[in-house]
């Protein structure tokens, strides 16, 4: 359960606290900026997990980053309209990856 709480916490740290204003403004229109946002998001999670003694698998990191890229890309295009749906997608992904032992 501690690991799941860490995954939820690092999601919000990586998705909001470490996201610059530039990333927030431009990630919806630029794939390059979206990539930087996702790389920051995944790096924050990975660093905090390692510091806490957990070792996410490479496939867990890849799936988490890919789903985040897709969800934020769809949100940037207006296909996913609600920030709540966007956040549910991200958290459901982490929950599923935690459940299978990848994160």
N, C-alpha and C positions, 0 to 999 in steps of 0.2 A: 504494500500500500504506500510505503514511503517513496518508492520508485515512481508510482503513478502520480503522486502529489508533486514530485520533482518534475515530471514531464509536463504537467499542467502549468506549473509555475514558470518553467523555462519557455513554454510556448508564449506566454504573455510577455516575458522579458524580451525574447527574440522578435516577437511580432510587433511590439509597441515600443518598449523602452530603447531598444537598439536600432529602431528604424528612424532614419533621419527624415527631416522635412522634405528633402529632395526625393528620397525614395517614395515617401507617401504621395507626393504630388505626381511623380513621373512613372511609377511602376505600372499604372494602368495603360500607358501609351507606349512604353518602351520595354521590349523584352530584355534588353541589356540591364536596365535598371531593376526590372523584376528579378533577373538572375542575381544581381547584387543583394537585393532584399532577401531572397531565399538563402543565399550563401551565408549572410549574416545570421539569419534565423537558425539555420542548421548548425552553424559554428557555435553559436551561443549554447544551444542545447547540448551539443557534443562536449564542449568544455565544462559545463556545469555537471554533466553526467559523469565524466571522467574524474573531476575533482571530488565527486561524492562516492567514488568507488564503483560506479556502474560502467559497463562496456557495451554500448549499443552496437549491434551488428552492422556491417556495411550495407546489407540489403535493407535494414530498417531505416538507416540514414537516407539511403537513396529513395525509398518509397515515400518517406515523410517529406523530403524535399520536392519530389516530383508532384505529389498531390498538392502540396502548398503552392507550387508554381502554377499548376492547373487551376486551382480554386481562385487564386488571386488574379490570374489572367482572365478567367471568366467574370470575376467581379469587376475588373477594369474595363471589360467590354460591355458591362451592363447586363450580362446574362444572369449572373447571381446578383440580385439587387440588394439584399439585406446583409448587413454586417453580421447579424446573428446567425444567418445561414452559413456565411463564410466561416465564422468562428466554430460553429457546430461541425462543419466538415473537417476543420483542422483538428479539433479535439477528438472527434470520432476516429480519425486516422491514428492519432497517437494512442487512443484507447485500444484499438484493434492491434496495433503493433506491439503494445505492451502485453496484450493478452496472448499473442503468439510467441512472446519472448524475444522479439527483435529490437525493442527499445527498452 
